[in-house]
Structures are given as structure tokens and as C-alpha cells.
């Protein structure tokens, strides 16, 4: 068994674990963006009982399902995985000393005991490396598959979000704004009352007093009936009704 090859595979699987942990950020960012966009168009869409509304809801339903599957796959790509690695250097050194002592107890010389202990140690190390490579490789394979599913689900969500966004833009483009109803109530009465408020109230004419006579003038002859008074001012209100503008305008359909 080639020890160098097994060690390279062991290092590769540990580096692959770190790469998979970093690659999780890509679908997480994509999930956040797609979810925000889907929420915005869902809340602001002009719903009606038309085919475009059902198409829009169908596309957005696929988007939400794909995003949900992507979130599940992202969690499964890094949750609850155990990796194997070699024991620490102190444990390996102690094991090497134990092997050397055991071979010395078998009646071998120190040189032979050390040589046989190294051979046993290399065999043990290769077995542990192969075990860790196999275990870690299986974990990385499963995690990579889940990460691929998460990315594929996000791609499906984006593919369905695009036609949904186009339907949303089309609906907004043809949507008419709200029509405001303006109604003028009793325009003739309001105008007449305003004119009256500006006209001073009329009062009956006070009887004119006779001018004072000087002493050298003779007083006028006495009369039995008073001087007639002029008629008072008359008030009038126009009976011509103004034409009221019609405010009954049908609102445009959204």
C-alpha cells in the first residue's frame, strides 16, 4: 500500500470538508435574495379573478417550494456530520514506544525491535489513514450531493421567479390609478348665502326731519297728514339653478 498516496487522499478529504463549508454561503445568499424578491411581488401584486393572477400564483408557488427544498438541503449539507482524523502526536509516539518494548520482550535486539516496531507502526498508520479517507470521503460525497440539490433548487426558483416578475411588471404597467370622486354639494345655496353675507342688511328708511327754520322765515302751513315715505329696498334671491357637474364616473378596473 502506497503510504504517500493515502496521505494525499487524507489531506484532500479534509480540504474538501473546508471547501464544502465555505460553499454553503452561496446558496444561503441566493435563498435570501429570492425570498425577498418573492415576498415583495406577492405583497404588491394586483390580484383579480383573471388568468394572469392564476399564472402568477402558480409560478410563485413553485418558487416557494423550490426555496423550501433548498433550505432543507442546505441544512442537510452541514448538519450532524462526523469526520475522522489521526490520533495526536503524543498518542502516536507512545504507541511507537509500546511496539518497540513489545518486540524487545520477544528476545530481539534493540535494532531489530526498533525496525520491526517501525514496520508495524507504518502498517497501523496506513490502516488508520485508509479508514479516515473512506469515512471522510463518504461524508463529503453526501454533503456535496445535498449542496448540489440546494443550488439546483435555487436555479429552479430563479427560473420560475422571472416569469412571475414579468407578470407582476405587466400588471403594474396596465393598472390604472385610483379615481378620486369630487362632489360639490348645494353649489347654488352656498353661492347665494355667500352673496347675502356680503350684502349689508337693509333697514327701513327713517322719516326725514323737517329742516330747522330761521326766525325770519315764516313757518310752513300746518298739514294734517304726514309726508309719505319712499318704499324700502327689496331683497331677492336668484331662482336660476346652476348646472352641477356630474361626479358619477366609473372607476377603472385594475
Backbone as JSON, one array per atom type, in Angstrom:
{
  "sequence": "XXXXXXXXXXXXXXXXXXXXXXXXXXXXXXXXXXXXXXXXXXXXXXXXXXXXXXXXXXXXXXXXXXXXXXXXXXXXXXXXXXXXXXXXXXXXXXXXXXXXXXXXXXXXXXXXXXXXXXXXXXXXXXXXXXXXXXXXXXXXXXXXXXXXXXXXXXXXXXXXXXXXXXXXXXXXXXXXXXXXXXXXXXXXXXXXXXXXXXXXXXXXXXXXXXXXXXXXXXXXXXXXXXXXXXXXXXXXXXXXXXXXXXXXXXXXXX",
  "N": [[0.85, -1.2, 0.0], [0.58, 2.14, -0.91], [1.83, 4.55, 1.0], [2.19, 7.32, 0.74], [0.33, 8.04, -1.2], [-2.08, 7.5, 0.13], [-1.91, 9.34, 2.18], [-2.07, 11.74, 0.77], [-4.68, 11.54, -0.2], [-5.99, 11.59, 2.22], [-5.41, 14.2, 3.15], [-6.66, 15.61, 1.1], [-9.41, 15.03, 1.44], [-9.91, 16.27, 3.89], [-9.42, 18.94, 3.19], [-11.44, 19.19, 1.31], [-13.65, 19.09, 2.94], [-13.5, 21.61, 4.23], [-13.84, 23.24, 1.99], [-16.47, 22.63, 1.22], [-17.81, 23.59, 3.43], [-17.4, 26.34, 3.09], [-18.66, 26.75, 0.66], [-21.34, 26.7, 1.24], [-22.24, 29.22, 1.71], [-22.97, 30.41, -0.7], [-25.53, 29.31, -1.75], [-27.06, 30.16, 0.45], [-27.01, 32.97, 0.37], [-28.27, 33.28, -2.11], [-30.79, 32.18, -1.53], [-31.74, 34.05, 0.31], [-31.97, 36.38, -1.31], [-33.81, 35.56, -3.31], [-36.04, 34.9, -1.76], [-36.67, 37.4, -0.61], [-37.32, 38.87, -2.92], [-39.52, 37.39, -3.9], [-41.34, 37.73, -1.79], [-41.79, 40.49, -1.95], [-43.08, 40.86, -4.47], [-45.32, 39.29, -4.1], [-46.74, 40.62, -2.1], [-47.37, 43.04, -3.28], [-48.74, 42.62, -5.6], [-51.37, 43.09, -7.98], [-54.17, 41.57, -7.4], [-56.68, 39.65, -9.04], [-59.58, 38.1, -10.5], [-58.48, 36.71, -12.83], [-56.72, 35.19, -15.62], [-54.0, 35.8, -15.58], [-53.47, 36.24, -12.9], [-53.74, 33.67, -11.77], [-51.7, 32.34, -13.13], [-49.52, 33.79, -12.16], [-49.63, 33.15, -9.39], [-49.2, 30.4, -9.6], [-46.53, 30.24, -10.6], [-45.2, 31.52, -8.47], [-45.79, 29.75, -6.39], [-44.29, 27.51, -7.11], [-41.79, 28.67, -6.85], [-41.64, 29.13, -4.06], [-41.79, 26.49, -3.1], [-39.45, 25.43, -4.22], [-37.53, 27.03, -2.95], [-37.94, 26.25, -0.29], [-37.15, 23.54, -0.41], [-34.5, 23.97, -1.06], [-33.55, 25.24, 1.26], [-33.84, 23.16, 3.12], [-32.0, 21.32, 2.02], [-29.63, 22.75, 2.26], [-29.29, 22.83, 5.05], [-29.02, 20.09, 5.53], [-26.63, 19.68, 4.32], [-24.58, 20.45, 5.99], [-25.14, 19.7, 8.57], [-24.75, 17.69, 11.42], [-22.5, 15.87, 10.93], [-19.72, 13.72, 11.2], [-16.23, 13.65, 11.25], [-13.21, 11.85, 10.66], [-9.91, 11.69, 11.97], [-6.31, 11.33, 12.32], [-4.83, 10.05, 15.39], [-3.45, 12.14, 18.04], [-0.06, 13.54, 18.13], [1.31, 12.82, 20.5], [-0.01, 10.53, 21.36], [0.57, 8.82, 19.21], [3.36, 8.68, 19.39], [3.65, 7.44, 21.89], [2.46, 4.99, 21.29], [4.32, 3.99, 19.45], [6.56, 3.6, 21.13], [5.53, 1.61, 22.8], [5.25, -0.5, 20.97], [7.95, -0.92, 20.34], [8.98, -1.72, 22.83], [7.52, -4.05, 23.17], [8.45, -5.74, 21.1], [11.06, -5.95, 21.96], [10.73, -7.45, 24.22], [10.27, -9.87, 23.11], [12.65, -11.08, 22.76], [14.33, -9.94, 20.91], [16.97, -8.01, 19.48], [17.87, -4.58, 20.22], [18.05, -3.05, 17.88], [16.72, -4.66, 15.98], [14.24, -4.82, 17.24], [13.43, -2.14, 17.11], [13.29, -1.8, 14.32], [11.32, -3.67, 13.56], [9.21, -2.6, 15.03], [8.79, -0.13, 13.75], [7.92, -1.04, 11.26], [5.52, -2.28, 11.96], [4.26, -0.04, 12.95], [4.01, 1.6, 10.66], [2.27, 0.03, 9.16], [0.02, 0.1, 10.79], [-0.5, 2.86, 10.7], [-1.13, 3.24, 8.01], [-3.5, 1.8, 7.86], [-5.16, 3.27, 9.56], [-5.18, 5.73, 8.2], [-6.39, 4.96, 5.78], [-8.89, 4.2, 6.73], [-9.85, 6.67, 7.73], [-9.85, 8.17, 5.36], [-11.8, 6.82, 3.82], [-14.13, 7.12, 5.42], [-14.34, 9.95, 5.71], [-14.49, 10.63, 3.03], [-16.97, 9.56, 2.24], [-18.69, 11.15, 3.78], [-18.15, 13.68, 2.65], [-19.06, 13.22, 0.08], [-21.84, 12.84, 0.44], [-22.51, 15.32, 1.54], [-21.78, 17.01, -0.56], [-23.64, 16.22, -2.49], [-26.07, 17.08, -1.33], [-25.57, 19.81, -1.26], [-25.41, 20.33, -3.97], [-28.07, 19.78, -4.67], [-29.34, 21.85, -3.3], [-28.38, 24.09, -4.7], [-29.38, 23.53, -7.27], [-32.13, 23.64, -6.74], [-32.42, 26.34, -6.11], [-31.8, 27.4, -8.58], [-34.03, 26.54, -10.05], [-35.99, 27.97, -8.68], [-35.27, 30.62, -9.33], [-35.65, 30.5, -12.09], [-38.43, 30.24, -12.24], [-39.2, 32.49, -10.92], [-38.62, 34.58, -12.62], [-40.59, 34.66, -14.87], [-42.79, 35.13, -13.19], [-42.12, 37.64, -12.12], [-42.2, 39.12, -14.47], [-44.94, 38.99, -15.1], [-45.88, 40.4, -12.9], [-44.75, 42.94, -13.41], [-46.06, 43.53, -15.8], [-48.73, 43.65, -14.96], [-48.6, 45.84, -13.24], [-47.98, 47.78, -15.09], [-50.26, 48.07, -16.72], [-52.13, 48.74, -14.92], [-54.51, 50.98, -13.72], [-54.53, 54.1, -11.99], [-56.04, 55.02, -8.82], [-59.32, 56.45, -8.97], [-60.45, 59.55, -8.07], [-63.35, 60.74, -6.55], [-65.09, 63.67, -6.86], [-67.4, 65.68, -5.41], [-69.65, 68.34, -5.52], [-71.63, 69.9, -3.28], [-74.82, 71.41, -3.08], [-74.27, 73.82, -4.55], [-75.56, 76.12, -5.52], [-76.87, 77.11, -3.28], [-74.76, 77.56, -1.54], [-73.37, 79.56, -2.96], [-75.35, 81.6, -3.06], [-75.76, 82.2, -0.35], [-73.26, 83.13, 0.32], [-73.21, 85.47, -1.21], [-75.22, 86.9, 0.02], [-74.16, 87.24, 2.52], [-72.29, 89.16, 2.05], [-73.8, 91.37, 1.4], [-75.05, 94.25, 2.85], [-77.41, 94.32, 5.49], [-80.68, 95.46, 4.85], [-82.44, 98.29, 5.98], [-85.42, 99.87, 7.05], [-86.24, 103.1, 5.72], [-85.57, 105.92, 7.61], [-87.84, 108.38, 8.82], [-87.64, 111.56, 7.4], [-86.49, 114.49, 8.91], [-87.83, 117.67, 9.43], [-86.32, 120.54, 8.12], [-84.6, 122.91, 10.09], [-86.05, 126.06, 10.8], [-85.36, 129.35, 10.13], [-85.56, 132.4, 12.2], [-86.52, 134.53, 10.75], [-87.98, 133.48, 8.78], [-91.16, 132.42, 7.73], [-93.18, 130.0, 9.34], [-94.09, 126.9, 7.78], [-97.28, 126.18, 6.44], [-99.47, 124.38, 8.52], [-100.12, 120.92, 8.18], [-102.4, 118.21, 7.94], [-101.81, 115.47, 7.36], [-99.01, 113.19, 7.45], [-95.8, 113.42, 5.77], [-95.38, 111.4, 2.92], [-93.46, 108.31, 2.89], [-90.69, 106.9, 1.09], [-90.61, 103.75, -0.66], [-89.11, 100.82, 0.87], [-85.88, 99.19, 0.27], [-85.81, 96.26, -1.72], [-85.25, 92.78, -1.28], [-83.8, 90.01, -2.99], [-83.54, 86.7, -4.28], [-81.79, 84.69, -6.43], [-83.44, 82.57, -8.65], [-82.42, 80.97, -10.51], [-80.98, 77.95, -11.15], [-77.74, 76.66, -10.92], [-75.93, 74.6, -13.22], [-74.95, 71.49, -12.12], [-71.84, 69.82, -11.99], [-71.4, 66.45, -13.07], [-70.43, 63.86, -10.98], [-70.43, 61.16, -11.1], [-68.51, 58.94, -12.03], [-67.32, 56.02, -13.42], [-65.03, 53.92, -11.84], [-61.81, 52.91, -13.03], [-60.97, 49.62, -14.04], [-58.86, 47.49, -12.25]],
  "CA": [[0.0, 0.0, 0.0], [1.37, 3.36, -1.05], [1.52, 5.42, 2.11], [2.14, 8.7, 0.29], [-0.95, 8.24, -1.88], [-3.14, 7.53, 1.13], [-1.81, 10.61, 2.9], [-2.61, 12.78, -0.1], [-6.14, 11.42, -0.17], [-6.44, 12.04, 3.55], [-5.36, 15.67, 3.15], [-7.66, 16.11, 0.16], [-10.75, 14.95, 2.03], [-10.04, 17.31, 4.92], [-9.57, 20.22, 2.49], [-12.77, 19.2, 0.7], [-14.59, 19.44, 4.01], [-13.47, 23.06, 4.4], [-14.41, 23.86, 0.79], [-17.91, 22.48, 1.28], [-18.32, 24.51, 4.46], [-17.41, 27.69, 2.53], [-19.58, 26.82, -0.47], [-22.71, 26.83, 1.72], [-22.64, 30.63, 1.71], [-23.55, 30.81, -1.99], [-26.99, 29.13, -1.77], [-27.72, 30.94, 1.51], [-27.22, 34.32, -0.17], [-29.28, 33.19, -3.17], [-32.08, 31.97, -0.88], [-32.16, 35.33, 0.89], [-32.38, 37.3, -2.37], [-35.02, 35.07, -3.96], [-37.15, 35.02, -0.81], [-37.05, 38.81, -0.5], [-37.99, 39.28, -4.17], [-40.83, 36.74, -3.96], [-42.21, 38.38, -0.81], [-42.15, 41.83, -2.42], [-44.07, 40.81, -5.55], [-46.55, 38.71, -3.58], [-47.47, 41.6, -1.31], [-47.74, 44.22, -4.07], [-49.39, 42.24, -6.86], [-52.79, 43.44, -8.09], [-54.89, 40.31, -7.58], [-58.0, 39.7, -9.66], [-60.02, 36.79, -10.99], [-58.06, 36.62, -14.22], [-55.74, 34.12, -15.88], [-52.67, 36.24, -15.2], [-53.31, 36.05, -11.46], [-53.51, 32.25, -11.51], [-50.34, 32.03, -13.61], [-48.58, 34.38, -11.21], [-49.63, 32.34, -8.17], [-48.57, 29.12, -9.91], [-45.08, 30.43, -10.63], [-44.69, 31.82, -7.12], [-45.87, 28.54, -5.58], [-43.1, 26.71, -7.44], [-40.64, 29.36, -6.26], [-41.61, 28.87, -2.61], [-41.45, 25.08, -2.9], [-38.03, 25.24, -4.53], [-36.75, 27.66, -1.88], [-38.05, 25.39, 0.89], [-36.28, 22.39, -0.63], [-33.12, 24.43, -0.99], [-33.21, 25.46, 2.67], [-33.66, 21.83, 3.73], [-30.76, 20.73, 1.51], [-28.5, 23.47, 2.85], [-29.09, 22.35, 6.42], [-28.53, 18.71, 5.48], [-25.27, 19.64, 3.79], [-23.55, 20.69, 7.02], [-25.63, 19.37, 9.9], [-24.61, 16.36, 12.02], [-21.51, 15.03, 10.24], [-18.51, 13.47, 11.98], [-15.06, 13.35, 10.45], [-12.16, 11.11, 11.37], [-8.53, 12.09, 11.72], [-5.35, 10.51, 13.05], [-4.62, 10.45, 16.78], [-2.47, 13.19, 18.25], [1.35, 13.1, 18.07], [1.74, 12.17, 21.74], [-0.56, 9.18, 21.35], [1.31, 8.03, 18.23], [4.69, 8.43, 19.93], [3.52, 6.44, 22.95], [2.2, 3.7, 20.66], [5.59, 3.53, 18.89], [7.37, 3.1, 22.24], [4.95, 0.34, 23.25], [5.62, -1.52, 19.98], [9.38, -1.22, 20.48], [9.15, -2.51, 24.06], [6.95, -5.4, 22.98], [9.38, -6.52, 20.29], [12.25, -6.24, 22.78], [10.36, -8.52, 25.14], [10.26, -11.11, 22.36], [14.02, -11.58, 22.69], [15.04, -9.35, 19.79], [17.9, -6.96, 19.82], [17.28, -3.24, 20.19], [17.94, -2.61, 16.49], [15.64, -5.43, 15.35], [12.97, -4.43, 17.85], [13.06, -0.83, 16.57], [12.93, -1.96, 12.91], [10.0, -4.32, 13.48], [8.2, -1.67, 15.56], [8.52, 0.84, 12.69], [7.11, -1.7, 10.24], [4.15, -2.4, 12.49], [3.66, 1.3, 13.07], [3.61, 2.05, 9.32], [1.05, -0.7, 8.78], [-1.09, 0.66, 11.57], [-0.79, 4.21, 10.22], [-1.83, 3.13, 6.73], [-4.88, 1.36, 8.12], [-5.93, 4.4, 10.1], [-5.36, 6.7, 7.14], [-7.39, 4.44, 4.85], [-10.2, 4.28, 7.39], [-10.29, 8.08, 7.76], [-10.16, 8.61, 3.99], [-13.08, 6.23, 3.42], [-15.2, 7.74, 6.2], [-14.46, 11.36, 5.35], [-14.92, 10.72, 1.64], [-18.41, 9.33, 2.2], [-19.33, 12.36, 4.29], [-18.04, 14.76, 1.65], [-19.91, 12.88, -1.07], [-23.22, 13.14, 0.81], [-22.66, 16.77, 1.68], [-21.73, 17.61, -1.89], [-24.92, 15.97, -3.17], [-27.08, 17.99, -0.77], [-25.25, 21.17, -1.7], [-25.82, 20.41, -5.38], [-29.54, 19.87, -4.71], [-29.72, 23.21, -2.88], [-28.1, 25.01, -5.81], [-30.33, 23.26, -8.35], [-33.44, 24.14, -6.33], [-32.39, 27.79, -6.26], [-31.87, 27.69, -10.01], [-35.43, 26.37, -10.43], [-36.73, 29.1, -8.11], [-34.99, 31.81, -10.14], [-36.28, 30.31, -13.4], [-39.87, 30.48, -12.1], [-39.42, 33.86, -10.44], [-38.52, 35.53, -13.74], [-41.91, 34.92, -15.47], [-43.66, 35.75, -12.21], [-41.78, 39.06, -12.06], [-42.7, 39.76, -15.69], [-46.38, 39.18, -14.92], [-46.05, 41.48, -11.93], [-44.46, 44.21, -14.09], [-47.12, 43.77, -16.78], [-49.92, 44.07, -14.22], [-48.39, 47.2, -12.76], [-47.95, 48.71, -16.22], [-51.61, 48.32, -17.23], [-53.0, 49.08, -13.81], [-54.85, 52.4, -13.63], [-54.51, 54.63, -10.63], [-57.36, 55.22, -8.21], [-60.07, 57.61, -9.43], [-60.99, 60.3, -6.93], [-64.66, 61.33, -6.8], [-65.26, 65.02, -6.31], [-68.82, 66.03, -5.47], [-69.95, 69.67, -4.97], [-72.98, 69.81, -2.72], [-75.57, 72.67, -2.9], [-73.45, 74.91, -5.03], [-76.36, 77.34, -5.63], [-77.15, 77.64, -1.95], [-73.53, 78.1, -0.98], [-73.09, 80.84, -3.63], [-76.32, 82.62, -2.67], [-75.53, 82.61, 1.03], [-72.05, 83.94, 0.35], [-73.54, 86.81, -1.7], [-76.02, 87.59, 1.03], [-73.35, 87.65, 3.67], [-71.54, 90.36, 1.7], [-74.74, 92.48, 1.21], [-75.49, 94.75, 4.16], [-78.85, 94.17, 5.74], [-81.43, 96.71, 4.59], [-83.29, 98.77, 7.08], [-86.39, 100.85, 6.53], [-85.78, 104.49, 5.75], [-86.08, 106.71, 8.74], [-88.53, 109.6, 8.35], [-86.78, 112.74, 7.36], [-86.91, 115.56, 9.81], [-88.0, 118.98, 8.76], [-85.17, 121.42, 8.38], [-84.86, 124.0, 11.06], [-86.41, 127.33, 10.16], [-84.77, 130.55, 10.72], [-86.62, 133.2, 12.79], [-87.15, 135.48, 9.84], [-88.85, 132.8, 7.83], [-92.47, 132.07, 8.32], [-93.38, 128.56, 9.38], [-94.99, 126.4, 6.73], [-98.64, 125.93, 6.95], [-99.68, 123.08, 9.14], [-100.88, 119.94, 7.41], [-102.97, 117.17, 8.8], [-101.27, 114.14, 7.07], [-97.53, 113.21, 7.37], [-95.19, 113.3, 4.45], [-95.23, 109.97, 2.59], [-92.09, 107.77, 2.84], [-90.39, 106.07, -0.07], [-90.61, 102.3, -0.38], [-87.8, 100.28, 1.26], [-85.2, 98.32, -0.7], [-86.27, 94.87, -1.75], [-84.22, 91.72, -1.37], [-84.19, 88.96, -3.93], [-82.66, 85.53, -4.39], [-81.87, 84.17, -7.78], [-84.06, 81.26, -8.75], [-81.77, 80.24, -11.59], [-80.09, 76.93, -10.58], [-76.53, 76.38, -11.69], [-75.78, 73.21, -13.64], [-73.96, 70.83, -11.29], [-71.04, 68.82, -12.72], [-71.66, 65.08, -12.65], [-69.27, 63.19, -10.4], [-70.64, 59.71, -11.16], [-67.6, 58.39, -13.02], [-66.95, 54.66, -13.04], [-63.58, 53.73, -11.6], [-61.18, 51.96, -13.95], [-60.69, 48.29, -13.48], [-57.45, 47.19, -12.04]],
  "C": [[0.88, 1.24, 0.0], [0.96, 4.35, 0.04], [1.37, 6.87, 1.67], [0.81, 9.01, -0.41], [-2.09, 8.34, -0.88], [-3.1, 8.85, 1.91], [-2.33, 11.77, 2.06], [-4.13, 12.74, -0.14], [-6.71, 11.9, 1.16], [-6.47, 13.57, 3.63], [-6.43, 16.25, 2.23], [-9.06, 16.09, 0.76], [-10.94, 15.98, 3.12], [-10.16, 18.7, 4.28], [-10.93, 20.32, 1.81], [-13.84, 19.55, 1.72], [-14.64, 20.95, 4.21], [-14.07, 23.77, 3.2], [-15.92, 23.77, 0.79], [-18.52, 23.42, 2.31], [-18.38, 25.94, 3.92], [-18.43, 27.84, 1.41], [-21.03, 26.95, -0.03], [-23.18, 28.28, 1.65], [-23.33, 31.04, 0.41], [-25.05, 30.54, -2.04], [-27.72, 29.9, -0.67], [-28.0, 32.35, 1.03], [-28.31, 34.3, -1.24], [-30.67, 32.99, -2.58], [-32.61, 33.28, -0.31], [-32.68, 36.29, -0.18], [-33.69, 36.86, -3.01], [-36.23, 35.21, -3.03], [-37.62, 36.46, -0.67], [-37.8, 39.28, -1.75], [-39.39, 38.67, -4.27], [-41.81, 37.38, -2.98], [-42.68, 39.74, -1.3], [-43.24, 41.77, -3.5], [-45.39, 40.2, -5.07], [-47.39, 39.74, -2.83], [-48.02, 42.74, -2.16], [-48.45, 43.88, -5.36], [-50.87, 42.62, -6.83], [-53.62, 42.21, -8.41], [-56.27, 40.56, -8.18], [-58.33, 38.3, -10.14], [-59.76, 36.7, -12.49], [-56.98, 35.56, -14.36], [-54.35, 34.53, -15.42], [-52.43, 36.07, -13.7], [-53.03, 34.6, -11.13], [-52.13, 31.81, -12.0], [-49.3, 32.57, -12.63], [-48.49, 33.54, -9.93], [-49.01, 30.97, -8.41], [-47.06, 29.21, -9.93], [-44.52, 30.68, -9.24], [-44.8, 30.62, -6.2], [-44.67, 27.62, -5.85], [-41.85, 27.34, -6.83], [-40.53, 29.05, -4.77], [-41.27, 27.42, -2.3], [-39.97, 24.83, -3.16], [-37.14, 25.86, -3.45], [-36.79, 26.82, -0.61], [-37.15, 24.17, 0.76], [-34.81, 22.79, -0.56], [-32.67, 24.67, 0.45], [-32.98, 24.14, 3.38], [-32.33, 21.22, 3.29], [-29.54, 21.43, 2.08], [-28.24, 22.99, 4.26], [-28.54, 20.92, 6.43], [-27.1, 18.63, 4.96], [-24.19, 19.89, 4.84], [-23.98, 20.26, 8.42], [-25.36, 17.91, 10.24], [-23.74, 15.42, 11.17], [-20.28, 14.92, 11.12], [-17.39, 13.06, 11.05], [-14.01, 12.65, 11.31], [-10.79, 11.66, 10.98], [-7.61, 11.23, 12.59], [-5.24, 10.95, 14.5], [-3.54, 11.52, 16.88], [-1.05, 12.65, 18.26], [1.82, 12.39, 19.33], [1.22, 10.73, 21.8], [0.19, 8.29, 20.37], [2.72, 7.71, 18.74], [4.65, 7.38, 21.03], [3.25, 5.05, 22.38], [3.48, 3.13, 20.05], [6.5, 2.96, 19.98], [6.84, 1.76, 22.75], [5.29, -0.79, 22.28], [7.09, -1.92, 20.13], [9.63, -2.07, 21.72], [8.61, -3.93, 23.9], [7.88, -6.28, 22.16], [10.65, -6.84, 21.07], [11.96, -7.36, 23.75], [10.34, -9.88, 24.44], [11.66, -11.68, 22.15], [14.81, -11.03, 21.53], [16.0, -8.28, 20.3], [17.22, -5.61, 19.69], [17.08, -2.76, 18.75], [16.8, -3.34, 15.79], [14.27, -5.03, 15.91], [12.5, -3.09, 17.3], [12.61, -0.95, 15.11], [11.56, -2.61, 12.78], [8.88, -3.42, 14.0], [7.84, -0.63, 14.51], [7.65, 0.22, 11.59], [5.67, -1.86, 10.71], [3.46, -1.05, 12.58], [3.21, 1.82, 11.71], [2.34, 1.34, 8.85], [-0.18, -0.17, 9.52], [-1.5, 2.02, 11.03], [-1.54, 4.17, 8.9], [-3.28, 2.7, 6.91], [-5.73, 2.52, 8.64], [-6.15, 5.47, 9.04], [-6.43, 6.25, 6.15], [-8.79, 4.51, 5.45], [-10.73, 5.71, 7.41], [-10.65, 8.57, 6.37], [-11.51, 8.08, 3.54], [-14.25, 6.91, 4.13], [-15.43, 9.19, 5.78], [-14.92, 11.54, 3.9], [-16.41, 10.5, 1.48], [-19.18, 10.55, 2.71], [-19.31, 13.49, 3.26], [-18.92, 14.48, 0.44], [-21.38, 13.21, -0.76], [-23.44, 14.64, 0.92], [-22.64, 17.47, 0.34], [-23.02, 17.4, -2.66], [-26.01, 16.9, -2.65], [-26.82, 19.43, -1.21], [-25.62, 21.36, -3.17], [-27.34, 20.52, -5.5], [-30.0, 21.27, -4.3], [-29.5, 24.21, -4.0], [-29.07, 24.8, -6.96], [-31.72, 23.78, -8.0], [-33.51, 25.66, -6.45], [-32.45, 28.19, -7.73], [-33.3, 27.56, -10.52], [-36.26, 27.54, -9.91], [-36.51, 30.38, -8.93], [-35.67, 31.71, -11.5], [-37.78, 30.56, -13.34], [-40.17, 31.9, -11.61], [-39.39, 34.87, -11.58], [-39.86, 35.72, -14.43], [-42.9, 35.51, -14.48], [-43.39, 37.24, -12.08], [-42.26, 39.79, -13.31], [-44.21, 39.98, -15.63], [-46.68, 40.31, -13.94], [-45.82, 42.84, -12.59], [-45.56, 44.55, -15.1], [-48.39, 44.26, -16.08], [-49.78, 45.49, -13.72], [-48.43, 48.22, -13.91], [-49.35, 49.05, -16.72], [-52.57, 48.73, -16.13], [-53.25, 50.58, -13.79], [-54.87, 52.84, -12.18], [-55.91, 54.81, -10.07], [-58.01, 56.51, -8.68], [-60.71, 58.29, -8.22], [-62.31, 60.94, -7.33], [-64.76, 62.68, -6.09], [-66.72, 65.41, -6.49], [-69.02, 67.39, -4.79], [-71.41, 69.68, -4.54], [-73.55, 71.22, -2.57], [-74.75, 73.88, -3.31], [-74.24, 76.22, -5.11], [-76.63, 77.96, -4.27], [-75.91, 78.26, -1.33], [-73.2, 79.45, -1.6], [-74.04, 81.93, -3.2], [-76.09, 83.12, -1.26], [-74.29, 83.46, 1.14], [-72.34, 85.36, -0.14], [-74.34, 87.6, -0.68], [-75.18, 88.07, 2.19], [-72.58, 88.93, 3.38], [-72.47, 91.58, 1.53], [-75.21, 93.0, 2.55], [-77.0, 94.64, 4.29], [-79.54, 95.51, 5.55], [-82.31, 97.06, 5.79], [-84.26, 99.8, 6.51], [-85.89, 102.28, 6.7], [-86.43, 105.23, 6.93], [-86.78, 107.96, 8.2], [-87.63, 110.82, 8.43], [-87.36, 113.83, 8.27], [-86.98, 116.89, 9.05], [-86.82, 119.86, 9.08], [-85.58, 122.53, 9.35], [-85.11, 125.33, 10.33], [-85.75, 128.49, 10.9], [-85.89, 131.45, 11.27], [-87.3, 134.16, 11.82], [-88.03, 134.84, 8.8], [-90.15, 132.4, 8.52], [-92.61, 130.57, 8.33], [-94.35, 128.11, 8.3], [-96.38, 126.16, 7.31], [-98.79, 124.53, 7.49], [-100.55, 122.21, 8.26], [-101.36, 118.86, 8.33], [-102.39, 115.79, 8.55], [-99.74, 114.22, 6.96], [-97.04, 113.05, 5.94], [-95.0, 111.81, 4.11], [-93.75, 109.58, 2.48], [-91.91, 106.93, 1.6], [-90.37, 104.58, 0.29], [-89.21, 101.79, -0.01], [-87.19, 99.44, 0.13], [-85.75, 96.89, -0.61], [-85.08, 93.92, -1.83], [-84.73, 90.66, -2.31], [-83.12, 87.84, -3.91], [-82.87, 84.93, -5.75], [-82.5, 82.79, -7.76], [-83.48, 80.44, -9.89], [-80.76, 79.26, -10.99], [-78.9, 76.72, -11.52], [-76.49, 74.89, -12.06], [-74.65, 72.55, -12.87], [-73.15, 69.83, -12.13], [-71.3, 67.44, -12.16], [-70.38, 64.45, -12.16], [-69.4, 61.69, -10.44], [-69.81, 59.12, -12.3], [-67.18, 57.02, -12.56], [-65.45, 54.56, -12.89], [-63.05, 52.71, -12.59], [-60.89, 50.65, -13.27], [-59.2, 48.11, -13.34], [-57.11, 45.9, -12.73]]
}
